[in-house]
């Protein structure tokens, strides 16, 4: 897990030209949004690898999208600073919205 006090160094294995764009590949392209959130603390919308999550995870979550939206508002306005709970709620809502658009 990456902590605020953590740091990392990228070392090029080949010559890099000045102003050349450098990119990083996360999870070899096969990670779900849950994988990204767990390993890197963020996720992207419309990840094609989320089909597994949409099929398996959504039916197992007992709350509705509206329940999650209300909980997210409570988290956003609470004095407790817990970005990870907010990120999980945002992911859940994103997945539910995607699943709902197919129903």
C-alpha positions in Angstrom: 0.0 0.0 0.0 1.2 3.5 -0.8 1.4 5.8 2.2 1.7 9.6 2.1 5.3 9.2 3.4 6.1 6.6 0.8 8.0 7.3 -2.4 9.1 5.5 -5.5 11.7 5.8 -8.3 11.3 5.0 -11.9 14.4 4.0 -13.8 14.5 3.8 -17.6 15.9 0.7 -19.1 16.5 2.4 -22.4 17.5 5.9 -23.6 14.9 8.6 -23.0 14.8 11.7 -25.1 14.1 15.1 -23.5 10.3 15.7 -23.3 9.6 12.2 -24.4 6.3 10.9 -22.9 6.7 8.1 -20.4 3.8 5.8 -19.4 3.2 3.2 -16.7 1.2 0.1 -17.3 -1.0 -0.9 -14.4 -1.9 -4.6 -13.8 -0.9 -5.7 -17.3 -4.3 -4.5 -18.6 -6.4 -7.2 -16.9 -7.3 -5.6 -13.6 -10.8 -4.7 -12.5 -11.7 -1.4 -10.8 -11.6 -3.2 -7.5 -8.0 -4.3 -8.2 -7.0 -0.8 -9.0 -8.7 0.6 -5.9 -7.0 -2.0 -3.7 -3.5 -1.7 -5.2 -3.3 2.0 -6.3 -6.1 3.9 -4.4 -8.0 4.9 -7.6 -10.1 3.3 -10.3 -11.2 4.4 -13.8 -14.8 4.6 -15.0 -15.9 2.1 -17.7 -13.1 -0.4 -17.2 -14.0 -3.3 -19.6 -12.6 -5.8 -17.1 -15.4 -5.0 -14.7 -17.7 -7.4 -16.4 -16.8 -10.0 -13.7 -17.7 -7.5 -11.0 -20.9 -6.6 -12.7 -21.9 -10.2 -12.9 -20.8 -11.5 -9.5 -20.4 -8.6 -7.1 -23.5 -6.4 -7.7 -26.1 -9.1 -6.9 -24.3 -9.8 -3.6 -24.5 -6.1 -2.4 -27.7 -5.8 -0.4 -28.0 -2.0 -0.7 -29.6 0.0 -3.5 -28.0 2.7 -5.5 -30.0 5.2 -3.6 -28.8 3.8 -0.3 -25.2 4.1 -1.4 -25.8 7.7 -2.7 -27.2 8.7 0.7 -24.3 7.0 2.6 -21.8 8.8 0.3 -23.4 12.1 1.2 -23.1 11.2 4.9 -19.4 10.3 4.4 -18.7 13.5 2.5 -20.2 15.7 5.2 -18.8 13.8 8.2 -15.9 15.1 10.3 -14.2 11.7 9.9 -11.7 11.9 7.1 -11.8 8.5 5.5 -11.1 8.7 1.8 -10.9 4.9 1.4 -14.6 4.4 2.5 -15.6 7.2 0.1 -13.6 5.6 -2.8 -15.3 2.2 -2.2 -18.7 3.8 -2.1 -17.9 5.6 -5.3 -16.9 2.4 -7.0 -20.0 0.6 -5.8 -22.2 3.3 -7.1 -20.4 3.4 -10.5 -20.8 -0.4 -10.9 -24.4 -0.3 -9.9 -25.1 2.5 -12.4 -23.4 0.5 -15.2 -25.4 -2.7 -14.2 -28.6 -0.7 -14.1 -28.1 0.7 -17.6 -28.3 -2.9 -18.9 -31.4 -4.0 -17.1 
